[in-house]
C-alpha cells in the first residue's frame, strides 16, 4: 500500500504557519507501507512504526538554500516485495555551493570585496570539471 501526496508537512518547514502547513507527521494515515510526499525539494527518509515516509526531493536544484548544497539529487526505487528503498544519485550534477559572509558595519565596497573573495575561494576549491554554475562579479 503506497500513498502519494503533495503537501507541506509542518515538521519540515522552517516556520510555523497553519495556512501553509496544515498537517504533521502524526496526521498521516496509518496502513501504508510507504508514504511519498513530493512537495519538499530535498530528499529525506523517515521510518517510524514500520512506515516509511519518503521525501524524494526534486531532481534539480530549485532553491538557493544550504540544504540544496548538502544533499545530492537523485531517484528512489522502491522494491514492493522486500519493502526496501534504494537511492540512486543522478550523475554529473552541477555543484551548488552555499556559504554565508557575515559582515558588521561594512561599507558597500567592503561587502562587495568580501563577496568577491568568498566566490573566488569557492571556485578555487572546485575543479573546472565540476560544472559549477558560476559568474564573476564585476
N, CA, C and O atoms as CSV, one atom per row, in Angstrom:
chain,resi,resn,atom,element,x,y,z
A,1,UNK,N,N,0.837,-1.178,0.000
A,1,UNK,CA,C,0.000,0.000,0.000
A,1,UNK,C,C,0.878,1.235,0.000
A,1,UNK,O,O,1.696,1.428,0.899
A,2,UNK,N,N,0.705,2.068,-1.010
A,2,UNK,CA,C,1.512,3.276,-1.154
A,2,UNK,C,C,0.590,4.481,-1.256
A,2,UNK,O,O,-0.393,4.469,-1.996
A,3,UNK,N,N,0.923,5.519,-0.502
A,3,UNK,CA,C,0.182,6.783,-0.562
A,3,UNK,C,C,1.099,7.844,-1.148
A,3,UNK,O,O,2.204,8.057,-0.648
A,4,UNK,N,N,0.651,8.506,-2.199
A,4,UNK,CA,C,1.390,9.613,-2.803
A,4,UNK,C,C,0.658,10.905,-2.496
A,4,UNK,O,O,-0.559,10.987,-2.661
A,5,UNK,N,N,1.386,11.905,-2.053
A,5,UNK,CA,C,0.770,13.199,-1.812
A,5,UNK,C,C,1.747,14.326,-2.112
A,5,UNK,O,O,2.954,14.112,-2.231
A,6,UNK,N,N,1.208,15.508,-2.229
A,6,UNK,CA,C,1.995,16.713,-2.491
A,6,UNK,C,C,1.512,17.752,-1.492
A,6,UNK,O,O,0.582,18.510,-1.768
A,7,UNK,N,N,2.160,17.780,-0.314
A,7,UNK,CA,C,1.639,18.553,0.804
A,7,UNK,C,C,2.783,19.063,1.673
A,7,UNK,O,O,3.767,18.355,1.885
A,8,UNK,N,N,2.657,20.288,2.175
A,8,UNK,CA,C,3.598,20.779,3.180
A,8,UNK,C,C,3.327,20.040,4.489
A,8,UNK,O,O,2.179,19.902,4.910
A,9,UNK,N,N,4.378,19.576,5.112
A,9,UNK,CA,C,4.266,18.919,6.413
A,9,UNK,C,C,5.046,19.783,7.397
A,9,UNK,O,O,6.222,20.077,7.186
A,10,UNK,N,N,4.379,20.185,8.471
A,10,UNK,CA,C,4.931,21.219,9.345
A,10,UNK,C,C,6.295,20.893,9.927
A,10,UNK,O,O,7.072,21.813,10.184
A,11,UNK,N,N,6.619,19.628,10.147
A,11,UNK,CA,C,7.934,19.285,10.708
A,11,UNK,C,C,9.085,19.598,9.752
A,11,UNK,O,O,10.240,19.639,10.175
A,12,UNK,N,N,8.794,19.816,8.491
A,12,UNK,CA,C,9.848,20.075,7.510
A,12,UNK,C,C,9.938,21.532,7.078
A,12,UNK,O,O,10.750,21.876,6.219
A,13,UNK,N,N,9.118,22.382,7.660
A,13,UNK,CA,C,9.135,23.795,7.296
A,13,UNK,C,C,9.902,24.596,8.342
A,13,UNK,O,O,9.838,24.284,9.531
A,14,UNK,N,N,10.629,25.627,7.906
A,14,UNK,CA,C,11.432,26.412,8.849
A,14,UNK,C,C,10.619,27.444,9.633
A,14,UNK,O,O,11.189,28.261,10.357
A,15,UNK,N,N,9.318,27.412,9.495
A,15,UNK,CA,C,8.456,28.383,10.168
A,15,UNK,C,C,7.117,27.728,10.467
A,15,UNK,O,O,6.770,26.702,9.882
A,16,UNK,N,N,6.378,28.320,11.371
A,16,UNK,CA,C,5.041,27.809,11.676
A,16,UNK,C,C,4.004,28.709,11.046
A,16,UNK,O,O,3.927,29.898,11.357
A,17,UNK,N,N,3.223,28.153,10.178
A,17,UNK,CA,C,2.145,28.896,9.531
A,17,UNK,C,C,1.072,27.885,9.177
A,17,UNK,O,O,1.214,27.131,8.214
A,18,UNK,N,N,0.007,27.869,9.950
A,18,UNK,CA,C,-1.035,26.869,9.740
A,18,UNK,C,C,-1.750,27.016,8.403
A,18,UNK,O,O,-2.418,26.084,7.954
A,19,UNK,N,N,-1.619,28.167,7.764
A,19,UNK,CA,C,-2.229,28.339,6.445
A,19,UNK,C,C,-1.407,27.616,5.373
A,19,UNK,O,O,-1.941,27.241,4.329
A,20,UNK,N,N,-0.125,27.424,5.627
A,20,UNK,CA,C,0.740,26.769,4.648
A,20,UNK,C,C,0.880,25.279,4.964
A,20,UNK,O,O,0.711,24.438,4.081
A,21,UNK,N,N,1.187,24.954,6.212
A,21,UNK,CA,C,1.366,23.559,6.615
A,21,UNK,C,C,0.198,23.165,7.506
A,21,UNK,O,O,0.147,23.525,8.682
A,22,UNK,N,N,-0.718,22.436,6.942
A,22,UNK,CA,C,-1.918,22.082,7.693
A,22,UNK,C,C,-1.853,20.700,8.326
A,22,UNK,O,O,-2.727,20.344,9.116
A,23,UNK,N,N,-0.834,19.915,7.995
A,23,UNK,CA,C,-0.721,18.577,8.590
A,23,UNK,C,C,0.674,18.351,9.150
A,23,UNK,O,O,1.639,18.999,8.744
A,24,UNK,N,N,0.757,17.437,10.071
A,24,UNK,CA,C,2.027,17.000,10.632
A,24,UNK,C,C,2.198,15.512,10.374
A,24,UNK,O,O,1.288,14.853,9.873
A,25,UNK,N,N,3.351,14.992,10.714
A,25,UNK,CA,C,3.625,13.563,10.500
A,25,UNK,C,C,2.586,12.706,11.215
A,25,UNK,O,O,2.152,11.687,10.678
A,26,UNK,N,N,2.184,13.105,12.414
A,26,UNK,CA,C,1.214,12.308,13.174
A,26,UNK,C,C,-0.170,12.285,12.520
A,26,UNK,O,O,-0.990,11.423,12.836
A,27,UNK,N,N,-0.430,13.225,11.611
A,27,UNK,CA,C,-1.721,13.274,10.923
A,27,UNK,C,C,-1.793,12.330,9.712
A,27,UNK,O,O,-2.872,12.100,9.166
A,28,UNK,N,N,-0.657,11.793,9.302
A,28,UNK,CA,C,-0.656,10.915,8.126
A,28,UNK,C,C,-1.421,9.639,8.438
A,28,UNK,O,O,-1.324,9.116,9.548
A,29,UNK,N,N,-2.183,9.130,7.473
A,29,UNK,CA,C,-2.996,7.935,7.740
A,29,UNK,C,C,-2.137,6.698,7.949
A,29,UNK,O,O,-1.033,6.588,7.415
A,30,UNK,N,N,-2.657,5.787,8.722
A,30,UNK,CA,C,-1.976,4.520,9.017
A,30,UNK,C,C,-2.341,3.491,7.939
A,30,UNK,O,O,-3.291,3.686,7.180
A,31,UNK,N,N,-1.584,2.407,7.883
A,31,UNK,CA,C,-1.909,1.304,6.994
A,31,UNK,C,C,-1.158,1.311,5.677
A,31,UNK,O,O,-1.435,0.479,4.812
A,32,UNK,N,N,-0.212,2.227,5.497
A,32,UNK,CA,C,0.558,2.275,4.258
A,32,UNK,C,C,1.975,1.795,4.513
A,32,UNK,O,O,2.561,2.080,5.557
A,33,UNK,N,N,2.520,1.064,3.549
A,33,UNK,CA,C,3.905,0.604,3.644
A,33,UNK,C,C,4.876,1.724,3.303
A,33,UNK,O,O,6.005,1.764,3.792
A,34,UNK,N,N,4.412,2.631,2.454
A,34,UNK,CA,C,5.252,3.746,2.018
A,34,UNK,C,C,4.355,4.952,1.774
A,34,UNK,O,O,3.324,4.857,1.108
A,35,UNK,N,N,4.770,6.089,2.328
A,35,UNK,CA,C,4.105,7.358,2.050
A,35,UNK,C,C,5.141,8.242,1.367
A,35,UNK,O,O,6.226,8.462,1.904
A,36,UNK,N,N,4.806,8.743,0.193
A,36,UNK,CA,C,5.715,9.581,-0.587
A,36,UNK,C,C,5.115,10.976,-0.678
A,36,UNK,O,O,4.005,11.157,-1.179
A,37,UNK,N,N,5.863,11.958,-0.188
A,37,UNK,CA,C,5.427,13.359,-0.259
A,37,UNK,C,C,6.337,14.098,-1.222
A,37,UNK,O,O,7.527,14.271,-0.958
A,38,UNK,N,N,5.778,14.528,-2.329
A,38,UNK,CA,C,6.567,15.170,-3.369
A,38,UNK,C,C,6.685,16.666,-3.258
A,38,UNK,O,O,7.115,17.307,-4.216
A,39,UNK,N,N,6.322,17.262,-2.127
A,39,UNK,CA,C,6.307,18.718,-2.026
A,39,UNK,C,C,7.664,19.332,-1.703
A,39,UNK,O,O,7.981,20.412,-2.202
A,40,UNK,N,N,8.455,18.679,-0.895
A,40,UNK,CA,C,9.742,19.239,-0.481
A,40,UNK,C,C,10.780,19.064,-1.589
A,40,UNK,O,O,10.672,18.151,-2.409
A,41,UNK,N,N,11.768,19.926,-1.610
A,41,UNK,CA,C,12.737,19.944,-2.701
A,41,UNK,C,C,14.011,19.166,-2.398
A,41,UNK,O,O,14.842,18.988,-3.288
A,42,UNK,N,N,14.185,18.701,-1.171
A,42,UNK,CA,C,15.344,17.898,-0.805
A,42,UNK,C,C,14.835,16.499,-0.450
A,42,UNK,O,O,13.643,16.295,-0.218
A,43,UNK,N,N,15.766,15.542,-0.412
A,43,UNK,CA,C,15.317,14.179,-0.094
A,43,UNK,C,C,15.554,13.859,1.372
A,43,UNK,O,O,16.486,14.361,1.999
A,44,UNK,N,N,14.692,13.014,1.893
A,44,UNK,CA,C,14.781,12.586,3.277
A,44,UNK,C,C,13.934,11.325,3.422
A,44,UNK,O,O,12.942,11.146,2.715
A,45,UNK,N,N,14.330,10.470,4.330
A,45,UNK,CA,C,13.564,9.259,4.611
A,45,UNK,C,C,13.409,9.144,6.120
A,45,UNK,O,O,14.389,9.172,6.865
A,46,UNK,N,N,12.171,9.016,6.551
A,46,UNK,CA,C,11.870,8.839,7.970
A,46,UNK,C,C,11.136,7.517,8.107
A,46,UNK,O,O,10.163,7.256,7.400
A,47,UNK,N,N,11.613,6.689,9.021
A,47,UNK,CA,C,10.950,5.409,9.265
A,47,UNK,C,C,10.474,5.381,10.707
A,47,UNK,O,O,11.274,5.433,11.641
A,48,UNK,N,N,9.160,5.298,10.874
A,48,UNK,CA,C,8.564,5.234,12.204
A,48,UNK,C,C,7.445,4.202,12.197
A,48,UNK,O,O,6.602,4.185,11.301
A,49,UNK,N,N,7.451,3.344,13.210
A,49,UNK,CA,C,6.386,2.346,13.376
A,49,UNK,C,C,6.145,1.533,12.107
A,49,UNK,O,O,4.999,1.343,11.698
A,50,UNK,N,N,7.211,1.057,11.491
A,50,UNK,CA,C,7.159,0.215,10.286
A,50,UNK,C,C,6.581,0.933,9.069
A,50,UNK,O,O,6.220,0.283,8.088
A,51,UNK,N,N,6.489,2.259,9.116
A,51,UNK,CA,C,6.034,3.039,7.963
A,51,UNK,C,C,7.181,3.908,7.490
A,51,UNK,O,O,7.880,4.534,8.286
A,52,UNK,N,N,7.357,3.936,6.193
A,52,UNK,CA,C,8.392,4.776,5.604
A,52,UNK,C,C,7.737,6.037,5.044
A,52,UNK,O,O,6.784,5.953,4.270
A,53,UNK,N,N,8.249,7.205,5.436
A,53,UNK,CA,C,7.830,8.484,4.859
A,53,UNK,C,C,8.997,8.972,4.023
A,53,UNK,O,O,10.060,9.293,4.555
A,54,UNK,N,N,8.800,9.028,2.720
A,54,UNK,CA,C,9.850,9.417,1.796
A,54,UNK,C,C,9.556,10.788,1.210
A,54,UNK,O,O,8.471,11.042,0.687
A,55,UNK,N,N,10.545,11.662,1.310
A,55,UNK,CA,C,10.549,12.921,0.581
A,55,UNK,C,C,11.579,12.712,-0.528
A,55,UNK,O,O,12.778,12.800,-0.264
A,56,UNK,N,N,11.150,12.442,-1.747
A,56,UNK,CA,C,12.123,12.140,-2.801
A,56,UNK,C,C,12.913,13.354,-3.266
A,56,UNK,O,O,14.009,13.209,-3.808
A,57,UNK,N,N,12.365,14.558,-3.059
A,57,UNK,CA,C,13.056,15.767,-3.497
A,57,UNK,C,C,12.973,15.947,-4.994
A,57,UNK,O,O,12.482,15.080,-5.716
A,58,UNK,N,N,13.452,17.069,-5.441
A,58,UNK,CA,C,13.461,17.328,-6.883
A,58,UNK,C,C,14.736,16.747,-7.489
A,58,UNK,O,O,15.679,16.414,-6.772
A,59,UNK,N,N,14.754,16.631,-8.788
A,59,UNK,CA,C,15.929,16.076,-9.469
A,59,UNK,C,C,16.908,17.166,-9.888
A,59,UNK,O,O,17.982,16.867,-10.410
A,60,UNK,N,N,16.548,18.426,-9.663
A,60,UNK,CA,C,17.437,19.552,-9.949
A,60,UNK,C,C,17.387,20.527,-8.778
A,60,UNK,O,O,16.449,20.496,-7.982
A,61,UNK,N,N,18.378,21.379,-8.674
A,61,UNK,CA,C,18.389,22.398,-7.635
A,61,UNK,C,C,17.314,23.419,-7.965
A,61,UNK,O,O,17.279,23.969,-9.066
A,62,UNK,N,N,16.444,23.664,-7.008
A,62,UNK,CA,C,15.322,24.569,-7.244
A,62,UNK,C,C,15.344,25.783,-6.334
A,62,UNK,O,O,14.660,26.770,-6.605
A,63,UNK,N,N,16.118,25.728,-5.262
A,63,UNK,CA,C,16.159,26.834,-4.306
A,63,UNK,C,C,17.593,27.084,-3.876
A,63,UNK,O,O,18.399,26.155,-3.805
A,64,UNK,N,N,17.903,28.313,-3.595
A,64,UNK,CA,C,19.253,28.642,-3.151
A,64,UNK,C,C,19.306,28.585,-1.631
A,64,UNK,O,O,19.373,29.608,-0.949
A,65,UNK,N,N,19.273,27.343,-1.117
A,65,UNK,CA,C,19.305,27.090,0.313
A,65,UNK,C,C,20.457,26.148,0.631
A,65,UNK,O,O,20.885,25.365,-0.217
A,66,UNK,N,N,20.950,26.233,1.853
A,66,UNK,CA,C,22.090,25.415,2.275
A,66,UNK,C,C,21.845,23.928,2.054
A,66,UNK,O,O,22.737,23.211,1.599
A,67,UNK,N,N,20.657,23.468,2.371
A,67,UNK,CA,C,20.338,22.043,2.225
A,67,UNK,C,C,20.495,21.567,0.781
A,67,UNK,O,O,20.847,20.410,0.549
A,68,UNK,N,N,20.239,22.439,-0.183
A,68,UNK,CA,C,20.390,22.080,-1.599
A,68,UNK,C,C,21.860,21.805,-1.935
A,68,UNK,O,O,22.146,21.033,-2.850
A,69,UNK,N,N,22.783,22.419,-1.214
A,69,UNK,CA,C,24.211,22.201,-1.448
A,69,UNK,C,C,24.727,20.947,-0.753
A,69,UNK,O,O,25.798,20.442,-1.092
A,70,UNK,N,N,23.972,20.447,0.215
A,70,UNK,CA,C,24.448,19.341,1.035
A,70,UNK,C,C,23.965,17.962,0.590
A,70,UNK,O,O,24.639,16.962,0.838
A,71,UNK,N,N,22.819,17.900,-0.055
A,71,UNK,CA,C,22.245,16.599,-0.406
A,71,UNK,C,C,22.246,16.412,-1.922
A,71,UNK,O,O,21.846,17.313,-2.659
A,72,UNK,N,N,22.693,15.250,-2.387
A,72,UNK,CA,C,22.675,15.011,-3.836
A,72,UNK,C,C,21.247,14.820,-4.353
A,72,UNK,O,O,20.352,14.421,-3.608
A,73,UNK,N,N,21.059,15.103,-5.605
A,73,UNK,CA,C,19.769,14.887,-6.263
A,73,UNK,C,C,19.768,13.485,-6.856
A,73,UNK,O,O,20.811,12.972,-7.262
A,74,UNK,N,N,18.606,12.878,-6.903
A,74,UNK,CA,C,18.552,11.530,-7.445
A,74,UNK,C,C,17.139,10.987,-7.465
A,74,UNK,O,O,16.160,11.726,-7.360
A,75,UNK,N,N,17.063,9.686,-7.603
A,75,UNK,CA,C,15.777,8.998,-7.628
A,75,UNK,C,C,15.818,7.837,-6.641
A,75,UNK,O,O,16.887,7.334,-6.294
A,76,UNK,N,N,14.640,7.425,-6.199
A,76,UNK,CA,C,14.498,6.277,-5.312
A,76,UNK,C,C,13.759,5.175,-6.055
A,76,UNK,O,O,12.831,5.436,-6.821
A,77,UNK,N,N,14.181,3.949,-5.818
A,77,UNK,CA,C,13.482,2.771,-6.334
A,77,UNK,C,C,12.952,2.014,-5.120
A,77,UNK,O,O,13.702,1.685,-4.201
A,78,UNK,N,N,11.654,1.745,-5.132
A,78,UNK,CA,C,11.014,1.008,-4.043
A,78,UNK,C,C,10.733,-0.411,-4.505
A,78,UNK,O,O,10.045,-0.617,-5.504
A,79,UNK,N,N,11.259,-1.383,-3.788
A,79,UNK,CA,C,11.003,-2.798,-4.065
A,79,UNK,C,C,9.835,-3.218,-3.175
A,79,UNK,O,O,9.987,-3.364,-1.963
A,80,UNK,N,N,8.685,-3.407,-3.784
A,80,UNK,CA,C,7.485,-3.716,-3.009
A,80,UNK,C,C,7.524,-5.109,-2.376
A,80,UNK,O,O,6.823,-5.358,-1.395
A,81,UNK,N,N,8.327,-6.012,-2.920
A,81,UNK,CA,C,8.411,-7.352,-2.326
A,81,UNK,C,C,9.199,-7.336,-1.023
A,81,UNK,O,O,8.809,-7.971,-0.042
A,82,UNK,N,N,10.315,-6.602,-1.021
A,82,UNK,CA,C,11.139,-6.556,0.188
A,82,UNK,C,C,10.875,-5.302,1.015
A,82,UNK,O,O,11.416,-5.150,2.111
A,83,UNK,N,N,10.047,-4.406,0.490
A,83,UNK,CA,C,9.718,-3.134,1.145
A,83,UNK,C,C,10.974,-2.295,1.395
A,83,UNK,O,O,11.094,-1.601,2.405
A,84,UNK,N,N,11.906,-2.384,0.439
A,84,UNK,CA,C,13.155,-1.642,0.594
A,84,UNK,C,C,13.237,-0.505,-0.428
A,84,UNK,O,O,12.681,-0.579,-1.524
A,85,UNK,N,N,13.937,0.527,-0.033
A,85,UNK,CA,C,14.161,1.692,-0.890
A,85,UNK,C,C,15.643,1.798,-1.193
A,85,UNK,O,O,16.481,1.557,-0.324
A,86,UNK,N,N,15.961,2.156,-2.410
A,86,UNK,CA,C,17.356,2.379,-2.770
A,86,UNK,C,C,17.454,3.713,-3.487
A,86,UNK,O,O,16.668,3.999,-4.389
A,87,UNK,N,N,18.431,4.537,-3.080
A,87,UNK,CA,C,18.647,5.850,-3.670
A,87,UNK,C,C,19.731,5.756,-4.731
A,87,UNK,O,O,20.769,5.128,-4.519
A,88,UNK,N,N,19.484,6.383,-5.872
A,88,UNK,CA,C,20.462,6.464,-6.949
A,88,UNK,C,C,20.714,7.943,-7.246
A,88,UNK,O,O,19.835,8.639,-7.755
A,89,UNK,N,N,21.913,8.411,-6.927
A,89,UNK,CA,C,22.267,9.807,-7.216
A,89,UNK,C,C,22.372,9.990,-8.725
A,89,UNK,O,O,22.900,9.132,-9.432
A,90,UNK,N,N,21.871,11.099,-9.196
A,90,UNK,CA,C,21.979,11.393,-10.620
A,90,UNK,C,C,23.413,11.793,-10.944
A,90,UNK,O,O,23.994,12.617,-10.238
A,91,UNK,N,N,23.988,11.228,-11.992
A,91,UNK,CA,C,25.384,11.537,-12.333
A,91,UNK,C,C,25.513,12.944,-12.917
A,91,UNK,O,O,24.560,13.514,-13.448
A,92,UNK,N,N,26.705,13.469,-12.799
A,92,UNK,CA,C,27.078,14.749,-13.417
A,92,UNK,C,C,26.167,15.907,-13.014
A,92,UNK,O,O,25.782,16.728,-13.846
A,93,UNK,N,N,25.835,15.959,-11.746
A,93,UNK,CA,C,25.043,17.078,-11.250
A,93,UNK,C,C,25.917,18.314,-11.144
A,93,UNK,O,O,27.098,18.229,-10.805
A,94,UNK,N,N,25.332,19.448,-11.435
A,94,UNK,CA,C,26.063,20.694,-11.248
A,94,UNK,C,C,26.187,20.965,-9.758
A,94,UNK,O,O,25.247,20.753,-8.993
A,95,UNK,N,N,27.354,21.435,-9.363
A,95,UNK,CA,C,27.581,21.768,-7.965
A,95,UNK,C,C,26.837,23.053,-7.619
A,95,UNK,O,O,26.776,23.990,-8.416
A,96,UNK,N,N,26.287,23.075,-6.442
A,96,UNK,CA,C,25.692,24.290,-5.899
A,96,UNK,C,C,26.409,24.548,-4.585
A,96,UNK,O,O,26.342,23.728,-3.669
A,97,UNK,N,N,27.079,25.653,-4.488
A,97,UNK,CA,C,27.830,25.994,-3.285
A,97,UNK,C,C,27.077,27.067,-2.520
A,97,UNK,O,O,26.589,28.041,-3.094
A,98,UNK,N,N,26.997,26.872,-1.236
A,98,UNK,CA,C,26.280,27.808,-0.377
A,98,UNK,C,C,27.212,28.218,0.750
A,98,UNK,O,O,27.817,27.370,1.405
A,99,UNK,N,N,27.323,29.498,0.970
A,99,UNK,CA,C,28.130,29.992,2.077
A,99,UNK,C,C,27.548,31.313,2.543
A,99,UNK,O,O,26.778,31.956,1.830
A,100,UNK,N,N,27.919,31.699,3.726
A,100,UNK,CA,C,27.440,32.953,4.300
A,100,UNK,C,C,28.651,33.807,4.640
A,100,UNK,O,O,29.611,33.327,5.244
A,101,UNK,N,N,28.600,35.053,4.256
A,101,UNK,CA,C,29.634,36.016,4.626
A,101,UNK,C,C,28.985,36.975,5.618
A,101,UNK,O,O,28.073,37.725,5.270
A,102,UNK,N,N,29.465,36.940,6.848
A,102,UNK,CA,C,28.902,37.810,7.886
A,102,UNK,C,C,29.725,39.092,7.972
A,102,UNK,O,O,30.949,39.059,8.104
A,103,UNK,N,N,29.040,40.189,7.896
A,103,UNK,CA,C,29.684,41.496,7.950
A,103,UNK,C,C,29.002,42.346,9.012
A,103,UNK,O,O,27.804,42.219,9.264
A,104,UNK,N,N,29.781,43.197,9.614
A,104,UNK,CA,C,29.214,44.105,10.602
A,104,UNK,C,C,29.748,45.508,10.333
A,104,UNK,O,O,30.959,45.730,10.303
A,105,UNK,N,N,28.847,46.430,10.141
A,105,UNK,CA,C,29.210,47.827,9.874
A,105,UNK,C,C,30.117,47.964,8.655
A,105,UNK,O,O,31.004,48.818,8.634
A,106,UNK,N,N,29.905,47.142,7.660
A,106,UNK,CA,C,30.729,47.192,6.451
A,106,UNK,C,C,30.124,48.169,5.447
A,106,UNK,O,O,28.906,48.326,5.364
A,107,UNK,N,N,30.982,48.804,4.707
A,107,UNK,CA,C,30.513,49.668,3.623
A,107,UNK,C,C,30.100,48.794,2.449
A,107,UNK,O,O,30.367,47.592,2.435
A,108,UNK,N,N,29.459,49.393,1.479
A,108,UNK,CA,C,29.064,48.647,0.273
A,108,UNK,C,C,30.296,48.089,-0.431
A,108,UNK,O,O,30.269,46.965,-0.930
A,109,UNK,N,N,31.357,48.856,-0.472
A,109,UNK,CA,C,32.598,48.403,-1.125
A,109,UNK,C,C,33.216,47.231,-0.369
A,109,UNK,O,O,33.691,46.278,-0.987
A,110,UNK,N,N,33.215,47.295,0.963
A,110,UNK,CA,C,33.763,46.198,1.762
A,110,UNK,C,C,32.916,44.930,1.595
A,110,UNK,O,O,33.455,43.825,1.522
A,111,UNK,N,N,31.606,45.094,1.538
A,111,UNK,CA,C,30.714,43.953,1.352
A,111,UNK,C,C,30.961,43.300,-0.002
A,111,UNK,O,O,31.052,42.077,-0.100
A,112,UNK,N,N,31.069,44.124,-1.051
A,112,UNK,CA,C,31.322,43.590,-2.398
A,112,UNK,C,C,32.680,42.892,-2.451
A,112,UNK,O,O,32.803,41.838,-3.074
A,113,UNK,N,N,33.683,43.453,-1.817
A,113,UNK,CA,C,35.018,42.852,-1.803
A,113,UNK,C,C,34.995,41.510,-1.071
A,113,UNK,O,O,35.585,40.534,-1.534
A,114,UNK,N,N,34.312,41.466,0.072
A,114,UNK,CA,C,34.207,40.208,0.823
A,114,UNK,C,C,33.482,39.142,0.013
A,114,UNK,O,O,33.878,37.977,0.024
A,115,UNK,N,N,32.421,39.535,-0.690
A,115,UNK,CA,C,31.679,38.589,-1.523
A,115,UNK,C,C,32.561,38.062,-2.646
A,115,UNK,O,O,32.561,36.863,-2.925
A,116,UNK,N,N,33.318,38.956,-3.297
A,116,UNK,CA,C,34.221,38.519,-4.378
A,116,UNK,C,C,35.259,37.529,-3.862
A,116,UNK,O,O,35.536,36.518,-4.509
A,117,UNK,N,N,35.833,37.821,-2.695
A,117,UNK,CA,C,36.848,36.930,-2.109
A,117,UNK,C,C,36.250,35.553,-1.816
A,117,UNK,O,O,36.883,34.533,-2.089
A,118,UNK,N,N,35.043,35.518,-1.265
A,118,UNK,CA,C,34.404,34.238,-0.949
A,118,UNK,C,C,34.109,33.453,-2.214
A,118,UNK,O,O,34.326,32.242,-2.256
A,119,UNK,N,N,33.621,34.120,-3.237
A,119,UNK,CA,C,33.331,33.449,-4.516
A,119,UNK,C,C,34.607,32.881,-5.118
A,119,UNK,O,O,34.614,31.751,-5.606
A,120,UNK,N,N,35.689,33.658,-5.088
A,120,UNK,CA,C,36.973,33.180,-5.623
A,120,UNK,C,C,37.456,31.960,-4.842
A,120,UNK,O,O,37.970,31.007,-5.428
A,121,UNK,N,N,37.291,31.989,-3.525
A,121,UNK,CA,C,37.686,30.858,-2.680
A,121,UNK,C,C,36.888,29.605,-3.030
A,121,UNK,O,O,37.448,28.515,-3.142
A,122,UNK,N,N,35.596,29.764,-3.201
A,122,UNK,CA,C,34.744,28.623,-3.551
A,122,UNK,C,C,35.126,28.072,-4.921
A,122,UNK,O,O,35.247,26.858,-5.087
A,123,UNK,N,N,35.318,28.946,-5.899
A,123,UNK,CA,C,35.658,28.496,-7.247
A,123,UNK,C,C,37.015,27.805,-7.287
A,123,UNK,O,O,37.202,26.868,-8.063
A,124,UNK,N,N,37.966,28.250,-6.464
A,124,UNK,CA,C,39.283,27.609,-6.430
A,124,UNK,C,C,39.220,26.218,-5.821
A,124,UNK,O,O,40.047,25.363,-6.138
A,125,UNK,N,N,38.253,25.986,-4.955
A,125,UNK,CA,C,38.161,24.683,-4.294
A,125,UNK,C,C,37.482,23.622,-5.161
A,125,UNK,O,O,37.410,22.456,-4.772
A,126,UNK,N,N,36.988,24.017,-6.326
A,126,UNK,CA,C,36.343,23.077,-7.244
A,126,UNK,C,C,37.057,23.104,-8.581
A,126,UNK,O,O,37.465,24.161,-9.063
A,127,UNK,N,N,37.203,21.927,-9.175
A,127,UNK,CA,C,37.842,21.868,-10.482
A,127,UNK,C,C,36.870,22.342,-11.551
A,127,UNK,O,O,35.660,22.373,-11.328
A,128,UNK,N,N,37.390,22.704,-12.687
A,128,UNK,CA,C,36.529,23.170,-13.782
A,128,UNK,C,C,35.633,22.055,-14.286
A,128,UNK,O,O,34.618,22.322,-14.930
A,129,UNK,N,N,35.991,20.806,-14.003
A,129,UNK,CA,C,35.144,19.688,-14.439
A,129,UNK,C,C,33.921,19.521,-13.540
A,129,UNK,O,O,33.035,18.726,-13.855
A,130,UNK,N,N,33.856,20.256,-12.424
A,130,UNK,CA,C,32.692,20.181,-11.537
A,130,UNK,C,C,31.446,20.773,-12.171
A,130,UNK,O,O,30.339,20.567,-11.673
A,131,UNK,N,N,31.612,21.505,-13.260
A,131,UNK,CA,C,30.488,22.129,-13.973
A,131,UNK,C,C,29.677,23.026,-13.047
A,131,UNK,O,O,28.450,23.072,-13.130
A,132,UNK,N,N,30.367,23.731,-12.171
A,132,UNK,CA,C,29.647,24.639,-11.270
A,132,UNK,C,C,29.053,25.799,-12.066
A,132,UNK,O,O,29.628,26.270,-13.048
A,133,UNK,N,N,27.909,26.232,-11.620
A,133,UNK,CA,C,27.309,27.421,-12.214
A,133,UNK,C,C,27.993,28.608,-11.547
A,133,UNK,O,O,27.857,28.805,-10.340
A,134,UNK,N,N,28.714,29.383,-12.311
A,134,UNK,CA,C,29.435,30.488,-11.712
A,134,UNK,C,C,29.374,31.704,-12.625
A,134,UNK,O,O,29.163,31.590,-13.832
A,135,UNK,N,N,29.561,32.849,-12.028
A,135,UNK,CA,C,29.584,34.088,-12.773
A,135,UNK,C,C,30.452,35.046,-11.993
A,135,UNK,O,O,30.284,35.171,-10.780
A,136,UNK,N,N,31.350,35.710,-12.630
A,136,UNK,CA,C,32.209,36.644,-11.921
A,136,UNK,C,C,31.432,37.922,-11.621
A,136,UNK,O,O,30.562,38.335,-12.387
A,137,UNK,N,N,31.758,38.520,-10.519
A,137,UNK,CA,C,31.140,39.780,-10.141
A,137,UNK,C,C,32.091,40.894,-10.508
A,137,UNK,O,O,33.255,40.884,-10.107
A,138,UNK,N,N,31.608,41.841,-11.259
A,138,UNK,CA,C,32.442,42.961,-11.718
A,138,UNK,C,C,32.296,44.150,-10.797
A,138,UNK,O,O,32.921,45.187,-11.022
